[in-house]
Amino acid sequence: MRHNLRYAMLATLALASTATVAGSAPAVAFDYPYCLQGRQTGVPGDCSYESYGQCMAAASGRFAYCAINPRVAFRRPPPPRHGYRSHQPYPDYDD
């Protein structure tokens, strides 16, 4: 009887830990182009704005301003893409 209770508790613990890990969302990096900067946010600031207008609306009435996100401005360019191979259609075997 004790072994059955241990196995039941172990199974419950395993299910609970799996549900906890599966339910947690990964951290999201904000690489939007505009950052809200000021006394409260520092540098690079709150970089969660897709447009300059959004950033300026958030900065309105606060001692803050908007700047370009340095992670976006100084990001390495993506590696050059190689040309695609031209795929010839399969030969017609009905001849």
MDAnalysis code that builds the backbone (N, CA, C; Angstrom):
import MDAnalysis as mda
import numpy as np

u = mda.Universe.empty(285, n_residues=95, atom_resindex=np.repeat(np.arange(95), 3), trajectory=True)
u.add_TopologyAttr("name", ["N", "CA", "C"] * 95)
u.add_TopologyAttr("resid", np.arange(1, 96))
u.add_TopologyAttr("resname", ["MET", "ARG", "HIS", "ASN", "LEU", "ARG", "TYR", "ALA", "MET", "LEU", "ALA", "THR", "LEU", "ALA", "LEU", "ALA", "SER", "THR", "ALA", "THR", "VAL", "ALA", "GLY", "SER", "ALA", "PRO", "ALA", "VAL", "ALA", "PHE", "ASP", "TYR", "PRO", "TYR", "CYS", "LEU", "GLN", "GLY", "ARG", "GLN", "THR", "GLY", "VAL", "PRO", "GLY", "ASP", "CYS", "SER", "TYR", "GLU", "SER", "TYR", "GLY", "GLN", "CYS", "MET", "ALA", "ALA", "ALA", "SER", "GLY", "ARG", "PHE", "ALA", "TYR", "CYS", "ALA", "ILE", "ASN", "PRO", "ARG", "VAL", "ALA", "PHE", "ARG", "ARG", "PRO", "PRO", "PRO", "PRO", "ARG", "HIS", "GLY", "TYR", "ARG", "SER", "HIS", "GLN", "PRO", "TYR", "PRO", "ASP", "TYR", "ASP", "ASP"])
u.atoms.positions = np.array([
    [0.815, -1.197, 0.000],
    [0.000, 0.000, 0.000],
    [0.857, 1.258, 0.000],
    [1.955, 1.234, 0.765],
    [2.829, 2.401, 0.813],
    [3.481, 2.669, -0.534],
    [3.857, 1.594, -1.227],
    [4.506, 1.774, -2.525],
    [3.540, 2.394, -3.531],
    [2.284, 1.991, -3.474],
    [1.295, 2.567, -4.390],
    [1.107, 4.057, -4.122],
    [1.099, 4.433, -2.853],
    [0.948, 5.843, -2.498],
    [2.159, 6.652, -2.962],
    [3.351, 6.089, -2.823],
    [4.563, 6.774, -3.301],
    [4.522, 6.974, -4.808],
    [4.124, 5.917, -5.522],
    [4.054, 6.027, -6.976],
    [3.003, 7.054, -7.401],
    [1.897, 7.098, -6.695],
    [0.855, 8.073, -7.015],
    [1.354, 9.490, -6.754],
    [2.057, 9.686, -5.642],
    [2.591, 11.012, -5.336],
    [3.672, 11.411, -6.332],
    [4.520, 10.460, -6.714],
    [5.568, 10.735, -7.693],
    [4.964, 11.082, -9.054],
    [3.927, 10.353, -9.450],
    [3.268, 10.638, -10.724],
    [2.609, 12.017, -10.696],
    [1.992, 12.364, -9.575],
    [1.369, 13.682, -9.448],
    [2.411, 14.792, -9.526],
    [3.533, 14.588, -8.858],
    [4.613, 15.572, -8.903],
    [5.163, 15.721, -10.317],
    [5.326, 14.618, -11.024],
    [5.834, 14.672, -12.398],
    [4.863, 15.414, -13.307],
    [3.577, 15.142, -13.165],
    [2.586, 15.835, -13.992],
    [2.529, 17.325, -13.676],
    [2.618, 17.669, -12.408],
    [2.580, 19.081, -12.027],
    [3.800, 19.827, -12.544],
    [4.971, 19.211, -12.456],
    [6.175, 19.892, -12.948],
    [6.157, 20.013, -14.464],
    [5.639, 19.005, -15.155],
    [5.533, 19.080, -16.612],
    [4.564, 20.187, -17.021],
    [3.450, 20.290, -16.323],
    [2.475, 21.336, -16.639],
    [3.046, 22.722, -16.368],
    [3.860, 22.848, -15.328],
    [4.464, 24.138, -15.006],
    [5.447, 24.561, -16.085],
    [6.281, 23.638, -16.522],
    [7.273, 23.956, -17.553],
    [6.594, 24.224, -18.884],
    [5.587, 23.433, -19.223],
    [4.899, 23.611, -20.504],
    [4.096, 24.908, -20.534],
    [3.629, 25.371, -19.393],
    [2.804, 26.572, -19.350],
    [3.581, 27.864, -19.305],
    [4.873, 27.801, -19.044],
    [5.649, 29.035, -18.954],
    [6.053, 29.498, -20.347],
    [5.944, 30.782, -20.578],
    [6.286, 31.355, -21.878],
    [7.741, 31.813, -21.868],
    [8.425, 31.709, -23.002],
    [9.806, 32.182, -23.052],
    [9.868, 33.704, -22.999],
    [10.995, 34.194, -22.569],
    [11.194, 35.641, -22.523],
    [11.249, 36.189, -23.947],
    [10.671, 37.340, -24.131],
    [10.624, 37.959, -25.450],
    [11.553, 39.164, -25.457],
    [12.444, 39.192, -26.415],
    [13.348, 40.333, -26.551],
    [12.650, 41.399, -27.389],
    [12.689, 42.641, -26.914],
    [12.072, 43.726, -27.657],
    [13.117, 44.327, -28.581],
    [13.002, 44.039, -29.839],
    [13.881, 44.641, -30.830],
    [13.077, 45.526, -31.770],
    [12.164, 46.287, -31.182],
    [11.415, 47.235, -31.979],
    [12.294, 48.446, -32.250],
    [11.998, 49.212, -33.293],
    [12.921, 50.263, -33.714],
    [13.023, 51.486, -32.810],
    [12.065, 51.741, -31.924],
    [12.115, 52.959, -31.116],
    [12.084, 52.641, -29.629],
    [12.881, 53.397, -28.877],
    [12.991, 53.214, -27.432],
    [12.584, 54.497, -26.719],
    [11.845, 54.334, -25.634],
    [11.500, 55.438, -24.755],
    [12.618, 55.561, -23.735],
    [13.253, 56.730, -23.687],
    [14.383, 56.933, -22.785],
    [14.105, 58.120, -21.883],
    [14.583, 58.026, -20.674],
    [14.402, 59.106, -19.718],
    [14.982, 58.724, -18.374],
    [14.623, 59.477, -17.347],
    [15.156, 59.226, -16.011],
    [14.731, 57.862, -15.477],
    [13.505, 57.480, -15.734],
    [12.981, 56.245, -15.177],
    [13.385, 55.010, -15.963],
    [13.674, 55.155, -17.233],
    [13.952, 53.981, -18.063],
    [15.419, 53.778, -18.368],
    [16.230, 54.812, -18.343],
    [17.653, 54.652, -18.626],
    [17.928, 54.434, -20.099],
    [19.067, 53.789, -20.378],
    [19.489, 53.544, -21.757],
    [19.672, 52.052, -21.936],
    [19.209, 51.378, -22.922],
    [18.521, 51.894, -24.091],
    [17.073, 52.246, -23.825],
    [16.533, 51.890, -22.669],
    [15.175, 52.288, -22.337],
    [14.168, 51.202, -22.636],
    [12.933, 51.626, -22.779],
    [11.823, 50.721, -23.071],
    [11.670, 50.632, -24.576],
    [12.202, 49.593, -25.167],
    [12.224, 49.455, -26.632],
    [11.055, 48.602, -27.109],
    [9.858, 49.047, -26.818],
    [8.681, 48.264, -27.193],
    [7.733, 49.043, -28.102],
    [8.287, 49.903, -28.949],
    [7.460, 50.741, -29.808],
    [7.810, 50.495, -31.266],
    [6.770, 50.222, -32.053],
    [6.973, 49.929, -33.470],
    [7.071, 51.183, -34.325],
    [6.526, 52.295, -33.843],
    [6.586, 53.524, -34.632],
    [7.004, 54.684, -33.736],
    [7.496, 55.724, -34.374],
    [7.916, 56.916, -33.640],
    [6.711, 57.586, -32.976],
    [5.570, 57.540, -33.648],
    [4.355, 58.128, -33.094],
    [3.909, 57.431, -31.813],
    [3.995, 56.099, -31.789],
    [3.659, 55.359, -30.569],
    [4.574, 55.769, -29.428],
    [5.850, 55.865, -29.719],
    [6.831, 56.223, -28.698],
    [6.582, 57.637, -28.189],
    [6.320, 58.575, -29.089],
    [6.077, 59.960, -28.677],
    [4.792, 60.081, -27.857],
    [3.781, 59.282, -28.188],
    [2.549, 59.305, -27.406],
    [2.805, 58.800, -25.989],
    [3.655, 57.793, -25.856],
    [3.992, 57.275, -24.529],
    [4.865, 58.259, -23.759],
    [5.693, 59.026, -24.460],
    [6.588, 59.981, -23.807],
    [5.877, 61.269, -23.412],
    [4.705, 61.509, -23.975],
    [3.985, 62.749, -23.721],
    [3.626, 62.883, -22.240],
    [3.980, 64.022, -21.662],
    [3.671, 64.287, -20.268],
    [4.668, 63.713, -19.285],
    [5.694, 63.078, -19.773],
    [6.737, 62.512, -18.915],
    [8.059, 63.163, -19.297],
    [9.015, 63.094, -18.431],
    [10.353, 63.592, -18.773],
    [11.071, 62.499, -19.539],
    [10.642, 62.277, -20.775],
    [11.187, 61.197, -21.589],
    [11.216, 61.640, -23.045],
    [11.989, 60.928, -23.821],
    [12.085, 61.194, -25.246],
    [12.259, 59.866, -25.964],
    [12.194, 59.905, -27.283],
    [12.300, 58.691, -28.086],
    [13.594, 58.704, -28.887],
    [14.195, 57.547, -28.993],
    [15.428, 57.395, -29.769],
    [15.370, 56.069, -30.514],
    [16.245, 55.945, -31.481],
    [16.321, 54.697, -32.238],
    [16.950, 53.626, -31.360],
    [16.403, 52.432, -31.420],
    [16.908, 51.302, -30.651],
    [18.317, 50.956, -31.132],
    [19.331, 51.012, -30.259],
    [20.692, 50.707, -30.706],
    [20.869, 49.258, -31.142],
    [20.077, 48.348, -30.595],
    [20.178, 46.948, -31.027],
    [19.699, 46.780, -32.453],
    [18.763, 47.618, -32.872],
    [18.277, 47.559, -34.247],
    [19.207, 48.341, -35.163],
    [19.665, 49.510, -34.708],
    [20.501, 50.372, -35.551],
    [21.856, 49.744, -35.847],
    [22.435, 49.057, -34.869],
    [23.779, 48.511, -35.047],
    [23.787, 46.998, -35.175],
    [22.676, 46.445, -35.575],
    [22.580, 44.998, -35.771],
    [23.434, 44.584, -36.962],
    [24.036, 43.426, -36.847],
    [24.813, 42.912, -37.981],
    [23.877, 42.621, -39.141],
    [24.315, 42.919, -40.333],
    [23.459, 42.591, -41.473],
    [23.381, 41.073, -41.630],
    [22.276, 40.586, -42.126],
    [22.163, 39.138, -42.305],
    [23.166, 38.654, -43.338],
    [23.587, 37.399, -43.240],
    [24.543, 36.886, -44.222],
    [23.915, 36.883, -45.612],
    [24.739, 37.060, -46.640],
    [24.184, 37.085, -47.994],
    [23.564, 35.738, -48.345],
    [22.475, 35.822, -49.041],
    [21.795, 34.593, -49.455],
    [22.407, 34.114, -50.753],
    [22.567, 32.834, -50.837],
    [23.101, 32.251, -52.061],
    [21.974, 32.118, -53.077],
    [22.347, 32.134, -54.334],
    [21.347, 31.982, -55.378],
    [20.684, 30.616, -55.306],
    [19.461, 30.583, -55.697],
    [18.732, 29.324, -55.676],
    [19.090, 28.509, -56.908],
    [19.122, 27.219, -56.726],
    [19.359, 26.343, -57.873],
    [18.099, 26.308, -58.712],
    [18.288, 26.377, -59.993],
    [17.110, 26.273, -60.852],
    [16.795, 24.794, -61.025],
    [15.590, 24.443, -60.707],
    [15.173, 23.051, -60.806],
    [14.514, 22.832, -62.154],
    [15.066, 21.930, -62.884],
    [14.488, 21.584, -64.169],
    [13.333, 20.619, -63.932],
    [12.312, 20.722, -64.733],
    [11.218, 19.761, -64.569],
    [11.721, 18.352, -64.862],
    [11.050, 17.404, -64.278],
    [11.438, 16.014, -64.500],
    [11.255, 15.665, -65.968],
    [12.131, 14.822, -66.483],
    [11.983, 14.447, -67.897],
    [10.683, 13.675, -68.107],
    [10.179, 13.803, -69.297],
    [8.932, 13.123, -69.628],
    [9.264, 11.690, -70.019],
    [8.788, 10.732, -69.252],
    [9.099, 9.325, -69.502],
    [8.044, 8.643, -70.356],
    [7.099, 9.398, -70.865],
    [6.038, 8.798, -71.675],
    [6.466, 8.601, -73.124],
    [7.665, 8.946, -73.490],
    [8.103, 8.854, -74.896],
    [8.145, 7.450, -75.374],
])
